[in-house]
Amino acid sequence: MANWATVDDVDTYTGVTVEEPDLVRAELLVGLFADADPEDTDAAISKKNLRLLRAAVAYQAAWMQHHPDVFLNLDATSISQDGVSVGHSHDNAGILAPLAKRSIDRLSWRRSRSLRTQDQPRRFPKDSVFYDVFDRGWRDL
C-alpha cells in the first residue's frame, strides 16, 4: 500500500484516475530517486517534504499512465529515426515524470547547502607564526 499519496491525491493533483498498484509502482520509483523509503520516513520527515513527495508520487503515477513502457526503457544518449532525433533534458527523462523530478529536486535533503563562516577573523595563538601577520595586522620588516 502506498504511503506518500493516495489515489484521490492523484485525481486531485492531475485529473488522472489510477489504481492502487499503479500508485505503489510510482511511489517506488519516486523513493528510488528521492533516496527515501516510504516505510521509514513518515515520522521523521517535515510537512513540506511530505507535501513534495505526495506531489511527486501523484505526478509520477499520472505520467506512467501515458508511458506504460517506463520499466522497459533503454539507456541511450541519443536516438534518431527518419531524420528525427530526441534529446532528453536529464539522464532519467524516460523514467521520471518532469513534475515529479521538479518536486524531488526541491526536497530539503536534495538541495545544496552553503557553509556558514564566522564573521570574526580567525585568531591564532600568540606563539603561532601567523600571529603577527593576521592578528595584529601587517608591519614593516
Residue pairs with C-beta under 8 A, 6 or more apart in sequence:
1 20
1 24
2 20
2 23
2 24
2 26
2 27
2 38
2 57
3 27
3 38
3 39
3 42
4 27
4 30
4 38
4 50
4 53
4 54
4 56
4 57
5 23
5 26
5 27
5 53
5 54
5 55
5 57
5 58
5 61
6 23
7 17
7 18
7 19
7 20
7 23
9 54
9 57
9 58
10 16
10 17
10 18
10 23
10 57
10 58
10 61
10 62
11 17
11 18
12 58
13 55
13 58
13 59
13 62
14 58
14 59
14 61
14 62
15 62
16 61
16 62
16 65
18 26
18 61
18 62
18 65
22 61
22 64
22 65
23 57
23 61
25 61
25 64
26 57
26 58
26 60
26 61
26 64
26 100
27 38
27 57
27 60
27 61
29 60
29 64
29 70
29 95
29 96
30 53
30 56
30 57
30 60
30 100
30 104
31 37
31 38
33 92
33 96
33 100
33 101
33 104
34 53
34 56
34 104
34 107
34 110
35 109
35 110
36 45
36 53
36 107
36 109
38 53
42 50
45 53
46 108
48 108
49 107
49 108
49 109
52 103
52 104
52 106
52 107
53 103
53 107
55 99
55 100
55 103
56 99
56 100
56 103
56 104
57 100
59 97
59 98
59 99
59 100
59 103
60 96
60 97
60 100
62 97
63 97
63 98
63 99
63 100
64 70
64 97
67 94
70 94
70 95
73 94
73 95
78 85
78 86
78 87
79 85
79 86
80 86
88 94
89 98
90 96
90 101
92 101
96 104
104 110
105 111
121 134
121 135
122 134
123 135
124 130
124 131
124 134
124 135
125 131
132 139
